Amino acid sequence: MASELLLRQARPDDVAAIVDLVNRAYRPAAGASGWTHEAALVAGARTSAAQVAALLQQPDSALLLGCSDNSVIACVLVEREVDGVCLIGMLAVEPQLQGSGLGKRMLQHAEAYAQQQFGAARLRMVVVSARSELLAFYLRRGYRRSGELQEYPLEAGVGQPLRTGLTIEMLEKTAASAMTPLCH
C-alpha cells in the first residue's frame, strides 16, 4: 500500500470499484495472482452492480471498504440478522495485496462494526466447503464449524459450480470486545 489505509462505508459511487475488486479476488482470470480464490470451483461473476447497489440500500447492512490512494483495495459486508447475530461476507482484498494482513484487518473491522453498530453477540459467515485454505484462515481467527452444510446456492446469482456436489459451510464465532476503531 502506497499510502495509509482509510476505512469507510461504501457509497453508491463505489459500486463499480467494489464489483471489480470482488470479482477479481474471488474469480480471477487464468494465471492471475492472489492468495486464495475459487476460480477452479465456481465460474462466472461473484457479484454484479445490481447486487452491490441493492446491498447499499439495505438498512441492516454495511459494506465496509479499505481504501488507499483513492482506490478501493478491500471490502467486507456486515449484515444484521436476528437475535444479536450478524453475517459477515464478501471479504475481498486486492489480489496483489493478499497475504499482507489486510484481510485480517478488514475482518477485525467488520467484527467491531457488527458489535458496535448492530449489537452483535454472535458472528456467522458462509464459506465454500472445498476452500480448505480459506476455512483454515477463519478457524485461526476464532470461527468454528457449525456443522451446517448446504448445497451451493445457485439461486443467489453468485456463480455456477464447476463440479457436482459443491457445498457451502456455516462458520460461527462469539463476538468479543471490539479491537479496532470504526470509520465514520
N, C-alpha and C positions, 0 to 999 in steps of 0.2 A: 504494500500500500504506500503510495507516494505521499499521502497526507494523513492527518488524523481521521479516525473513523467517526462519522456523525451517525447517531442512532435517531431515527424519527419514524413517524407513522406515514404510510403511503397516502398519496393524494391521487386524484383522478388523472393528473398529467404524468403519473409514474407507470400507468398501466402497460404501455408498450415495453418499457425497460424491464418490468417485472416478468412479463411473458417471455421475453427474450432470455433473461437470466435463468428462469426456472426451466425452460425447455433445453437450454444448453447444458445446465447442470444435471438434469435428470436423463436426458436422451441426446447426448452429443452426436455429431456426425462421426462416421467411422474414422478411427485413428486419432480422434480428439483426446486431449489430456483431461485429467480430473482424477481425484482420489477415488471416488465411487460414483457409479451411475448404473442405471438399469436398462441401457440400450440393448443388451443381449437378451433381456427378459420381456421387454414391452416395446412395441412400436408405436409411432405416432406422437403427437404433442402431449405433453403432461398437462398443459393448461392453455387456455385461449384468452383473448382480450375480453370476451363477453363474461367468462367465468371470473376473471380477476376484477372486472368492473362491478360485477354482482357482489363479490366479497366486500368491496369497499362501501357498499350500500347497506350492509347488514349491521344493525345496531349492536349486536352482541359479538362482534368480531373486530380484530385489528390486524392489519397486515403491517408488520414492522420491518423497516429497512435499515441496512447498514450502507452508508454512502461514503465515498472517497473521491475527491476531485470532481464533485458534481455528478458522479456516476453511481448507479445502484450496483453494489458488489455483493450484497447478501440480502436475504429476506426470510421471514418466518411468519406464519399465520397463527393467531391465537383466537379460538372460538369458545365462547361460554356455552356450556351445555346446561345441565340441570344439577341441582343439589351440590353446589360447590365444586363442580368438575369443569375443567377446561381441556379442550382438544388442541394440541399443538401439531402443526403440519406445514407442509410446503417449505421446509427448511432448505434453502438453496444458497450456495456460495459460488462465486465466480470460479470456474474450473481451475484457472491458473493459481488461485489463492487457496484451494482446498489443501488441507494438511497444515495450514498456518495458525490454527487456533481460532479462526474467525467463526467457524461453525459452532464451536463450544461457546464462544462469546454470545452469538445470536441466540443459542438455546437458553443460556442463562438469562438473557434479556427477556426472552419470551416467558420463561418461568416466573420471573419477577413481575412482569406485566400482568400475567394471569392472576397472581396473588394480590397485587396491589390494586389493580383496576377492576377485576372481576371477583375477588374474594375466593379464589380457587384454593381448595384444600387438597384436591387430587388432580393430577395431570394425566392425560391419555394421549396416545399417538398410534397411528396405523403405519405399519411398515410391510413392504412386500417380503414375505417369509423367506424367499430364496436369497435375499441380500444379507448374507451372513456377516460381512464386514460392517454393514450399517447397524444390524442388530447388536453386534459387539460394541460399537460406538455408544449406542444408547444404554446398553446394560452397564457400561463403565460409568455412565452419568447417573446411575441410580434407578433407572427404569427396570421394571420386572415384566417378565412374560405373564400375561393374564391367563393364558391357555385358550383364549378366544381366537379361533381361526375362521375365516370366511373365504368364499370364492372371490377371485379378483373382480372388482366392481365394474363390469362392462358398461352398465347404465350410467356411470358417473362421468363418462366422456373424458377419461384421463389416460387413454391409450388402449392398445389391443395386445393381449398376451401373445408372446411368440412360442409358448409351449403350453400344452394342456396341463390342467391341474394347478395352475399358479394360484397361490393363496395370499391373503394379507393377514397380518397378525396384530393384535392389540397389545400395546405395552402400557404400563401404568406406573405412576410414581406418586408418593405422598409429597405434597408441596411443603417445602422447607422455608425458612426465612429468606427473604429476598437478598440476593448477593450484589446486584448491580443497580445503579440508579436508572430511572426511566427517562426517556426523552420526552420533550414537550413540543 
